[in-house]
């Protein structure tokens, strides 16, 4: 395995980027930061430590895990969306409050999974893919 396959783009991890072609979310693009961003790790640690020690001794309950994940995704990962619509077909405006409401609702697990997917790939280093594309393009003409 080439080392370049292990490289991530730390700027995209921290600052975020738009991600499309998300499984189960056709036509939706998400503006996300990476799961390992500094704010995510800080908030996740704070929320886990806020759970009483006796409740985390043998691992967090599924409810605590879901609550912490939803809040971390809403507050430190998801920055915006395009392509989500209200039931009447009007665009659903992004807001942090709406993001938390949807990501906390078990009925919208596909959205939460989509945010996780996008956040997992946003920082992948595309340098090798760019090199492959450049190698497949035709050379520029000499003006003829």
C-alpha positions as CSV (number, residue, x, y, z in Angstrom):
1,X,0.0,0.0,0.0
2,X,1.3,3.4,-0.9
3,X,1.7,5.9,1.8
4,X,-0.4,8.3,-0.3
5,X,-3.4,6.0,0.2
6,X,-3.2,6.8,4.0
7,X,-2.8,10.5,3.6
8,X,-5.7,12.8,4.5
9,X,-6.3,16.5,3.8
10,X,-6.2,18.1,7.2
11,X,-7.5,21.4,5.9
12,X,-10.6,19.8,4.5
13,X,-11.0,17.8,7.8
14,X,-11.0,21.0,9.8
15,X,-12.6,23.4,7.4
16,X,-15.0,21.1,5.6
17,X,-16.1,20.7,2.0
18,X,-19.2,19.8,0.0
19,X,-19.8,16.1,-0.6
20,X,-22.3,14.6,-3.1
21,X,-23.1,11.2,-4.4
22,X,-24.0,10.0,-0.9
23,X,-25.6,6.6,-0.6
24,X,-29.4,6.7,0.1
25,X,-29.4,10.5,-0.3
26,X,-29.8,11.0,-4.1
27,X,-29.6,14.6,-5.1
28,X,-28.4,15.8,-1.7
29,X,-25.1,17.5,-1.1
30,X,-23.7,18.0,2.4
31,X,-21.2,20.6,3.6
32,X,-19.3,18.7,6.3
33,X,-16.1,18.7,8.3
34,X,-14.3,15.4,8.9
35,X,-15.2,13.1,11.9
36,X,-11.8,13.6,13.4
37,X,-12.0,17.4,13.5
38,X,-10.7,19.0,16.7
39,X,-14.1,20.4,17.7
40,X,-15.8,17.0,17.3
41,X,-13.2,15.3,19.5
42,X,-13.4,18.0,22.1
43,X,-17.2,18.0,22.2
44,X,-17.5,14.2,22.2
45,X,-15.1,13.9,25.1
46,X,-17.0,16.6,27.0
47,X,-20.4,14.9,26.5
48,X,-19.0,11.4,27.4
49,X,-17.5,12.8,30.6
50,X,-20.8,14.4,31.4
51,X,-22.5,11.0,31.6
52,X,-22.3,9.8,35.2
53,X,-19.4,7.5,35.8
54,X,-21.6,4.5,36.8
55,X,-23.4,4.9,33.5
56,X,-20.2,4.7,31.4
57,X,-18.3,2.2,33.4
58,X,-19.4,-0.7,31.1
59,X,-19.8,1.4,28.0
60,X,-22.4,4.0,27.2
61,X,-26.0,3.0,26.7
62,X,-27.4,3.1,23.1
63,X,-29.5,6.1,24.0
64,X,-26.4,8.0,25.3
65,X,-24.4,7.0,22.2
66,X,-27.1,8.2,19.9
67,X,-27.6,11.5,21.7
68,X,-23.9,12.3,21.8
69,X,-23.4,11.3,18.2
70,X,-26.3,13.5,17.0
71,X,-25.1,16.5,18.9
72,X,-21.5,16.1,17.8
73,X,-22.6,15.8,14.1
74,X,-24.9,18.7,14.3
75,X,-22.6,21.1,16.2
76,X,-19.2,20.2,14.7
77,X,-19.6,18.3,11.5
78,X,-22.6,19.3,9.4
79,X,-22.3,22.9,8.1
80,X,-25.0,22.9,5.5
81,X,-27.0,21.0,2.9
82,X,-28.4,21.3,-0.5
83,X,-31.2,19.2,-2.0
84,X,-33.3,18.5,1.1
85,X,-36.9,19.5,0.7
86,X,-40.0,20.0,2.9
87,X,-43.0,17.8,2.2
88,X,-44.4,20.6,0.0
89,X,-41.3,20.4,-2.2
90,X,-39.8,23.7,-1.0
91,X,-36.1,23.7,-0.1
92,X,-35.4,22.9,3.5
93,X,-33.2,25.7,4.8
94,X,-30.2,24.6,6.9
95,X,-29.9,25.7,10.4
96,X,-27.9,24.2,13.3
97,X,-31.2,23.8,15.3
98,X,-32.9,22.0,12.4
99,X,-29.8,19.8,11.9
100,X,-29.9,18.8,15.5
101,X,-33.6,18.1,15.4
102,X,-33.2,15.8,12.3
103,X,-30.1,14.1,13.4
104,X,-31.6,13.3,16.8
105,X,-34.7,11.8,15.4
106,X,-34.4,8.0,14.8
107,X,-36.8,8.3,11.9
108,X,-34.1,10.2,10.0
109,X,-31.4,7.6,10.5
110,X,-30.6,7.7,6.7
111,X,-29.7,11.4,7.1
112,X,-27.4,10.7,10.1
113,X,-25.8,7.8,8.2
114,X,-25.3,10.1,5.2
115,X,-23.6,12.8,7.3
116,X,-21.4,10.1,8.8
117,X,-20.5,8.8,5.3
118,X,-19.7,12.3,4.0
119,X,-17.7,13.2,7.1
120,X,-15.7,10.0,6.7
121,X,-14.7,10.7,3.1
122,X,-14.4,14.5,3.1
123,X,-10.7,14.5,4.1
124,X,-9.6,11.8,1.8
125,X,-6.5,13.0,-0.1
126,X,-7.5,13.3,-3.7
127,X,-4.0,14.0,-4.9
128,X,-3.5,10.5,-6.4
129,X,-6.9,10.6,-8.1
130,X,-6.0,14.0,-9.5
131,X,-2.7,12.6,-10.8
132,X,-4.5,9.7,-12.5
133,X,-6.9,12.1,-14.2
134,X,-4.0,14.3,-15.4
135,X,-2.3,11.3,-16.8
136,X,-5.4,10.3,-18.7
137,X,-6.0,13.8,-20.3
138,X,-4.8,14.6,-23.7
139,X,-1.9,17.0,-24.0
140,X,-2.7,20.6,-24.9
141,X,-2.6,21.4,-28.6
142,X,0.1,23.7,-29.9
143,X,-2.5,26.0,-31.3
144,X,-3.2,24.2,-34.5
